[in-house]
């Protein structure tokens, strides 16, 4: 069957995150990866669905930068 979307039970259900219209992936802003729940971020397969691993790595790094900006007020230089 392959990847059919994030698991809907556990933390994903408890956080009551909004989902997209396609595969019920967690909906997150593509600029800062924030979900509809404060201080909850989503990236990679959870946000965009099954894709190339290089996309997941890229989004993970960008998401980490967004979290750093939220926590510290600014991200470290690239």
Phi and psi restraints in degrees (value plus and minus 20) as a CYANA .aco file:
   2 UNK   PHI      58.7    98.7
   2 UNK   PSI    -190.4  -150.4
   3 UNK   PHI     -92.5   -52.5
   3 UNK   PSI     103.2   143.2
   4 UNK   PHI    -137.1   -97.1
   4 UNK   PSI      -6.7    33.3
   5 UNK   PHI      99.8   139.8
   5 UNK   PSI     147.2   187.2
   6 UNK   PHI     -83.9   -43.9
   6 UNK   PSI     131.9   171.9
   7 UNK   PHI     -82.7   -42.7
   7 UNK   PSI     116.1   156.1
   8 UNK   PHI    -112.2   -72.2
   8 UNK   PSI     -28.2    11.8
   9 UNK   PHI    -114.4   -74.4
   9 UNK   PSI     156.6   196.6
  10 UNK   PHI      50.9    90.9
  10 UNK   PSI    -159.6  -119.6
  11 UNK   PHI     -78.5   -38.5
  11 UNK   PSI     -56.2   -16.2
  12 UNK   PHI     -82.4   -42.4
  12 UNK   PSI     -61.3   -21.3
  13 UNK   PHI     -92.4   -52.4
  13 UNK   PSI     -61.6   -21.6
  14 UNK   PHI     -82.5   -42.5
  14 UNK   PSI     -54.8   -14.8
  15 UNK   PHI     -98.2   -58.2
  15 UNK   PSI     -35.0     5.0
  16 UNK   PHI      32.3    72.3
  16 UNK   PSI      27.0    67.0
  17 UNK   PHI     -93.7   -53.7
  17 UNK   PSI     127.5   167.5
  18 UNK   PHI     -90.3   -50.3
  18 UNK   PSI     129.6   169.6
  19 UNK   PHI    -138.6   -98.6
  19 UNK   PSI     135.2   175.2
  20 UNK   PHI     -98.3   -58.3
  20 UNK   PSI     155.4   195.4
  21 UNK   PHI    -104.0   -64.0
  21 UNK   PSI     -27.2    12.8
  22 UNK   PHI    -111.4   -71.4
  22 UNK   PSI    -101.7   -61.7
  23 UNK   PHI    -131.5   -91.5
  23 UNK   PSI       0.4    40.4
  24 UNK   PHI      41.2    81.2
  24 UNK   PSI      14.3    54.3
  25 UNK   PHI     -89.8   -49.8
  25 UNK   PSI     137.7   177.7
  26 UNK   PHI     -88.4   -48.4
  26 UNK   PSI     108.0   148.0
  27 UNK   PHI    -102.0   -62.0
  27 UNK   PSI     104.4   144.4
  28 UNK   PHI    -163.2  -123.2
  28 UNK   PSI     126.9   166.9
  29 UNK   PHI     -83.5   -43.5
  29 UNK   PSI     117.0   157.0
  30 UNK   PHI    -100.8   -60.8
  30 UNK   PSI     -27.3    12.7
  31 UNK   PHI    -106.8   -66.8
  31 UNK   PSI     -62.9   -22.9
  32 UNK   PHI    -147.2  -107.2
  32 UNK   PSI     -16.9    23.1
  33 UNK   PHI      42.8    82.8
  33 UNK   PSI      -0.7    39.3
  34 UNK   PHI     -97.8   -57.8
  34 UNK   PSI     122.2   162.2
  35 UNK   PHI    -113.4   -73.4
  35 UNK   PSI    -193.3  -153.3
  36 UNK   PHI     -94.4   -54.4
  36 UNK   PSI     -28.1    11.9
  37 UNK   PHI    -120.6   -80.6
  37 UNK   PSI     105.9   145.9
  38 UNK   PHI     -74.7   -34.7
  38 UNK   PSI     116.1   156.1
  39 UNK   PHI      45.4    85.4
  39 UNK   PSI      -0.5    39.5
  40 UNK   PHI    -137.8   -97.8
  40 UNK   PSI     106.8   146.8
  41 UNK   PHI    -138.3   -98.3
  41 UNK   PSI     135.7   175.7
  42 UNK   PHI    -162.0  -122.0
  42 UNK   PSI     121.4   161.4
  43 UNK   PHI    -172.5  -132.5
  43 UNK   PSI     149.9   189.9
  44 UNK   PHI      46.6    86.6
  44 UNK   PSI    -162.0  -122.0
  45 UNK   PHI     -79.8   -39.8
  45 UNK   PSI     -51.6   -11.6
  46 UNK   PHI     -84.4   -44.4
  46 UNK   PSI     -54.3   -14.3
  47 UNK   PHI    -113.9   -73.9
  47 UNK   PSI     -62.7   -22.7
  48 UNK   PHI    -128.1   -88.1
  48 UNK   PSI     -25.3    14.7
  49 UNK   PHI      67.2   107.2
  49 UNK   PSI    -198.9  -158.9
  50 UNK   PHI     -80.2   -40.2
  50 UNK   PSI     110.7   150.7
  51 UNK   PHI    -176.3  -136.3
  51 UNK   PSI    -190.7  -150.7
  52 UNK   PHI     -88.9   -48.9
  52 UNK   PSI     126.3   166.3
  53 UNK   PHI     -82.4   -42.4
  53 UNK   PSI     -49.7    -9.7
  54 UNK   PHI     -85.0   -45.0
  54 UNK   PSI     -52.0   -12.0
  55 UNK   PHI     -87.0   -47.0
  55 UNK   PSI     -62.5   -22.5
  56 UNK   PHI     -83.5   -43.5
  56 UNK   PSI     -61.4   -21.4
  57 UNK   PHI     -83.2   -43.2
  57 UNK   PSI     -66.8   -26.8
  58 UNK   PHI     -80.9   -40.9
  58 UNK   PSI     -68.2   -28.2
  59 UNK   PHI     -85.4   -45.4
  59 UNK   PSI     -56.3   -16.3
  60 UNK   PHI     -81.0   -41.0
  60 UNK   PSI     -62.4   -22.4
  61 UNK   PHI     -87.2   -47.2
  61 UNK   PSI     -63.3   -23.3
  62 UNK   PHI     -86.3   -46.3
  62 UNK   PSI     -58.0   -18.0
  63 UNK   PHI     -85.1   -45.1
  63 UNK   PSI     -63.0   -23.0
  64 UNK   PHI     -80.5   -40.5
  64 UNK   PSI     -58.5   -18.5
  65 UNK   PHI     -84.0   -44.0
  65 UNK   PSI     -62.7   -22.7
  66 UNK   PHI     -83.9   -43.9
  66 UNK   PSI     -59.0   -19.0
  67 UNK   PHI     -85.8   -45.8
  67 UNK   PSI     -62.2   -22.2
  68 UNK   PHI     -78.9   -38.9
  68 UNK   PSI     -63.7   -23.7
  69 UNK   PHI     -82.9   -42.9
  69 UNK   PSI     -60.3   -20.3
  70 UNK   PHI     -85.2   -45.2
  70 UNK   PSI     -64.6   -24.6
  71 UNK   PHI     -94.8   -54.8
  71 UNK   PSI     -60.5   -20.5
  72 UNK   PHI    -122.6   -82.6
  72 UNK   PSI     -31.3     8.7
  73 UNK   PHI      69.7   109.7
  73 UNK   PSI     -35.9     4.1
  74 UNK   PHI    -181.7  -141.7
  74 UNK   PSI     131.5   171.5
  75 UNK   PHI    -111.7   -71.7
  75 UNK   PSI     138.1   178.1
  76 UNK   PHI     -84.8   -44.8
  76 UNK   PSI     133.0   173.0
  77 UNK   PHI     -81.6   -41.6
  77 UNK   PSI     130.8   170.8
